[in-house]
């Protein structure tokens, strides 16, 4: 089994391919569309889920803004943060994602 990082360039990449970014944006858009808050509306966990979802939406919006401005590196960073908020919420059980382990990293 290859170790992590084997075969990767030795220098950090300073550019992002547009098609690579678009795949990440599409995946995160699908995840945003799938997420449903799982906690009861009046619970503390509902407020947490709402905050996680707001953060994901904000970072996704920032990703679109940076993409449209031609800053693909920051766009990729933002879309990864957006998906990270969604993933964390799904893993914590704040979101119902229908058991989708393709779009989300769910606990085993």
BELPE-V222186 format. One record per backbone hydrogen bond with DSSP energy under -1.0 kcal/mol. CO is the residue of the C=O (numbers start at 1). NH is the residue of the N-H. If there is no record, write none. Layout:
co;nh
CO;NH
CO;NH
This chain:
co;nh
3;6
5;8
17;21
18;22
19;23
20;24
21;25
22;26
23;27
24;28
25;29
26;30
27;31
28;32
29;33
30;34
31;35
36;96
40;43
43;47
44;48
45;49
46;50
47;51
48;52
49;53
50;54
51;55
52;56
53;57
54;58
55;59
56;60
57;61
58;62
59;63
60;64
61;65
62;66
63;67
64;68
65;69
66;71
67;70
70;72
71;75
72;76
73;77
74;78
75;79
76;80
77;81
78;82
79;83
80;84
81;85
82;86
83;87
84;88
85;89
86;90
87;91
88;92
89;94
89;95
94;38
96;36
97;100
